[in-house]
Amino acid sequence: MSSGQSIYLASGNPHKVVELQELADQAALPLKMHSARELGGMPETVEDTGSFVGNAAKKARALNQIAPAGSWVIADDSGICVDALDGAPGVESAYFAGPEADDQTNLQKLITVMQGVPTPNRGAHYVCVLVLIDEAGEERIFRGECHGRLDQGPSGKGGFGYDPLFVPHGYEATFGVLPAETKQALSHRADAWRAFESWFQRR
């Protein structure tokens, strides 16, 4: 779907734009997702609120300042919460291995800190919070979760972030191995998107 309500995603992550556009298309929603790059890049935003909702709202408000009139802005803040680490890395998931960390170094740190933890104690869940700002400046919050466990080691090259280590409930393979369409149906982002989709269709 190439036309409809324009929504600018407050992220420089191209994976997220593609994933949300695919979710919109699957539901036949008249939405066109745009990257913050089309507006010159995401304004510098310090994600220091300590919560998924706070961080997402802060990013959405920053991009909304430069978004074209009539468009919407949506921000995503997400992460993985590990039971054995008291919910860490949580909101720090993108920086778990330090401020300059990338997906691989973050994944490797989680593998290392969880080394030796038995399978029954490796529960984890992904969280995604979407904050939408519409053309009138109204804010709405949509939350999604995906529960599962961490495998003993990474497998697969699909997905991104911690996906090669995360096994969703009801499956034996990680998101790194499972087909993309399976992840799209189960993921925390898809769960939050379903909440958004339900609101969108009622409005």
N, C-alpha and C positions, 0 to 999 in steps of 0.2 A: 504494500500500500504506500503510495508516494505522496498523497495529499491529505489534508485534514488539519486538525489542531497541531500547531508546532509546539513541541516541548524541548527545552534545552536541558541537557543533563549536566549537572554540576560536577563533572569529573573529566579528567584527561584520559581515563582508561577506555580505549576503543572497544574492549571486550564487552563492557557494560552497555554501551550504546547499541551494539549489534544484538546483544541478548534481549534488551528491552524492546527493540524494534521487532524482533522475531516473536516475542510474546504478544505484542500489540497486533501483529499481522495474523497470528494464529487465532486470535479472538475477533478478528475483523473489526477492530476499533479504528476509527478514522483519526489516527495519530501519526505524526511524523517526528521521529526522534532526531535531535541534533546534538552534536558534541559542543562542549564549551570552546573547543578549538576554533569553531566557526565564528566566535566572538572575540578571537584574539587570545584565547586561553583562559583557564580558570583563574580568577583573581586570587591572590595569595590569601590563604585562610589558615589560621592556626587552629587545629582541632584539639582544643584544650578543655572541653566542657566535661569530659569524663563519662559521657553517655552517648549512645547511638543516636537518640533523638536530638540531643543538643548539638552534636557535631553535624548531623544531616541538616538541621535547621540553619545552622551558621553558614554552611556551604550554599544552601539554597538562597538565602538572603543576599549573600555576596554576589552570586551570579545574577540574581534578579535585578541588581542595580544597573546592569549593562545589557539586559535582555531586551529585544525589540518589543515595542508596544503590541499588546494583543496576544503575546506568546505566554506560555506557561514555563515554569522552571521546576525541575524535580531533582532532588539530591538523594543519594543513597549513602548510608553509612552501614557498614557490615563488618562482620568478623566471626571468628570461631571462639567458642567458650568451652574450655576443657574442665571437666569435673575435678580431676586430680590436681588441677592448678588453681582451684577456687575461682573458676570462671575466666582465668587468663588464657590467651592474650586479650580476648574481648575487644574493647575499643582500640587497643594498641596493636591489633593483628597486622596492620600494614607496616608497623615499625618494630615488630617483636625483636628483631635482631639488631636494632639500632636505626637512627634517623635516615641513614643512606641505604637501608636494607632493600633487597628486591625479593621477588617471590621465592627464589631458590634458597637464599640465605635464611629467610624466615622459616621456610619449611624445614631446613636442616637444623635450625635451633630447636624447633618443636620435636623433631625426631630425637635429638640429643637429650633434651630435658625429660622426655618420656621413656627413655631407654630403661628397660627392666620392669616397667609398670605392667602388671598382668592384664590380660584382655578384659576381665570383669570390671577392672577399675579404669578403663580407657574411654568411658562415656564422654561424649562431646556433642555440641550442637552449634550450627551456624545461625546467626541472627542477621536479619536485614531490616532496616528502617528506611522507608521512603517518606520524604517530606515534599509535598507539592505546594507551590505557590501559583495561584491562578492569576488571570489578567487583572483582577480586582485587588490583588494582594492578600487574599484569604489563604491561610495555611491549613493543610490537612496532613495527618500522619497515618501511615499504613505500615504494619509490622508483620514480618514473616519469620518462621523458624524451620529448620530441618534438623532432626535429631538422629543420632547414630553413635559411632565410636571411631576411635583412631586405630588403624591397623598397626601391626608391629613394625612395618616398614613401608616405604612408598611403592606404588605400582601404577603403571600407566602414564601416558603423556597427555591425556585429555584434560579439559578444564584449565584452571589456573589457581594460583595461590596454594592453599592447603589441600586441594582436591585429591592429589595422589595418595594422601594418607587417610582421607575420610570415607568411612563405609556407612551409608545411610541405613536406617532400620529397615529390615526386610530383605536386605541384600548381603551378598558375601564379597562383592567387589567394590573397589573404591570409585569415587567420581572420576578418577583419572583413567579408569578402565571402562566404566559404563558408557553406553552411547550418549551422545549429546542430548538426544530427545528425552532420554530417561532423566538426566540431570535437570533439564528444563522443566519437567513435570514435578520433580521432587524438591528442587532447591529452595532455599530461604528467600531468594529474590523472586522466584516464581510465586511463592506463598504470599509475599508482600504484594506482588503485582496482582494476584487474584483479589486481594482486598481492595486495591485501587480499581480494578476492573469492575467489581461489584458496585462500587460507589459511582463510577463513571456511567454505567448503564442505568443507574437509578436517577441520575441528575436531570 
